[in-house]
Amino acid sequence: MFNKESFSARLLELRNERKVMAKDLAEHLGITKQAMSSLEKGKNIPSVPTLIALADYFEVSLDYLVGRSNDRTLL
């Protein structure tokens, strides 16, 4: 199951670890800065293509990104 709180916290954590600005990540994903902010605040749920793009960008598993696992490793 998708855990919105875990997702938003992990997204913010990953972005901060990489020192990526929200506007730059939003541009990479093809979404607005406001949409990026809503994802990080847990107000919106990302589309499947956006989830995949985020996992690829941060090189983490989808399960980690959505809070189903604490293992970041890609299989």
Secondary structure, 3 states (H helix, E strand, C coil): CCCHHHHHHHHHHHHHHHCCCHHHHHHHHCCCHHHHHHHHCCCCCCCHHHHHHHHHHHCCCHHHHCCCCCCCCCC
